[in-house]
Amino acid sequence: MTTSHSDDVLETAARWRKEGRAAALATVVETWGSSPRPVGSQLVVGGDGSFIGSVSGGCIEGAVVRAALEVIESGRPRRLDFGVTDELAWEVGLACGGRVQVFVERLE
């Protein structure tokens, strides 16, 4: 039996919490236009900044990790909205423009 990428993320999140590590889970909740990852894609971030999974294929992951660290600290979930015009798309790694919304929550 094989496990999916999301299973790995959730298993890691569960293991980190069981070990007493702080963690936040980021989930793609909406996309429009070009999107490297589909709705439901996830990234788990540890309190030390380590992470596993992907919500963007790399183009917005740094910003999501920074936001996740803030969510771990504050306990307040956040909905992040990333969007670019077609002209700026290649600069940030969204090949054809588009929008991605990511929900970030601290794991208890």
N, C-alpha and C positions, 0 to 999 in steps of 0.2 A: 504494500500500500504506500502511495506517495503522499506527501503533504504539499499543500499549496503554499505560495509565498505568504498569503495572509495568515495561514496556520502558524508559520514560523514566527511572524511578528507577534501574534497573540500568545504563543507559547513562551516567547522571550519575555513579553510583558508580564505574564503570570509568574514566571520564574523570578524575575527581578523583584516583583512585589513580595513574593514568598521569602526572598532573601532580605527583605526590609529596605530595598533600594527605592528611592523616589523615582517616579516615572510619569510620563504623559503620553497619551495616544493621540496622534493626528490622523484624521480620516478625510479623504476627498468626499465632499458632500454634494458638489455640483460642478459641472463643467459646461462650457459653451465654446464652440469653435475648436481650435486645435488644443488637444490635451494629451500629454504624454502618458498619463495614467488614468484609468477609468474611475468613475464613482465607486467608492468602497475601498480604494487602495489605502494602505495604512503605513504609518511610520511610528515606531515607539522610540522615545527619547528618554535616556536615563538622566538623573540629576547631575551626573558628571559630564554630560554632553555627548556620551556615546549614543549611537542609534542604529537601528536595523529597520529595513523596509524602505519604501519609497512612495512619495506622493507626487513626484514630478519628473523623475528621470534626472534630477540634479539641478534643474534651472531655478527652482525656488526653495530647495531643501535647506539651504543655509538660513534663510529667513524663518522657515518653519521651526527649525531646531532652536533658534534664538527665542522665538515666541513660546515654544514648549517649555524652555527653561524658566521663562517668566511665569507661565501658568503653574509650573511645579511650585515655584516660590509663593505665588499669590493665592493659588487655589481657585482662581476665577477662570472659567473656560473662555475661549476666544474663538471667533469665527473670522478667518483671514480671507481676504479677497485679493487675488492676483489677476491682473488683466493688462493686456498690452494691445497696442494698435498693430496692424500688419507691418507698418514701417519699422517698429521697434522689436518685432517678434524675434528676429534672428539674434539680436543683441542679448536677449535674456534666455534664449533656448526654447521658446515656443514657436515651432517652425512656421506656423501660419496664423499667428495671432490667436486670440481667444481669451478665455477666462477660466480660472480654477478657484473654487472656494474650498477651504480646509477648516474643519472643526477640530480644535485642540482642547483636550480635557486632561486634568490630573487624574491619575489612577489611584484609588484608595485601597 
